Every structure is written in structure tokens, then in C-alpha cells.
Amino acid sequence: MVAKSDASRRPPQAVAVAVLCHICHRPTLLACRNCGRPACDEHLAGSVCDECRVGRRGSRPGAQA
């Protein structure tokens, strides 16, 4: 019988993957709390992206106004 390595016995760990900011297209790990789209720190104010904050974007996709 072959001994298993420690790596095969450990549960898989989550890995964060950077996505591109929907405004400036720079890599980011953050997202807008209102619309859910990725946004970099420069384009977030209090967890809401600039587009949502100034009213250029509706709330969540599929939401009725």
C-alpha cells in the first residue's frame, strides 16, 4: 500500500482569483455591494461603485424599478 501525502489528506483551500474592474479594467478582488460587478478600490465608495453611486446603473440585475 502506498502512503498518501499530507496534501492529498487536507481539504482543498479556496483561492481568490482577481477579476477586472468594470470601470477601469484593472485586476481587483472587490465587488460593488449594489450591482455585484467587480470594482477596484479607486472606484468604490463605501462598497458601492461610482456608477451605482451617481445613478448611472440600476440596482441588481433583474430587479424591477
HELIX and SHEET records of a PDB file:
HELIX    1   1 ASP A    6  ARG A    9  1                                   4    
HELIX    2   2 ASP A   41  HIS A   43  5                                   3    
HELIX    3   3 ASP A   50  ARG A   53  1                                   4    
SHEET    1   A 2 VAL A  19  LEU A  20  0                                        
SHEET    2   A 2 PRO A  27  THR A  28 -1                                        
SHEET    1   B 2 LEU A  44  ALA A  45  0                                        
SHEET    2   B 2 VAL A  48  CYS A  49 -1                                        
END                                                                             
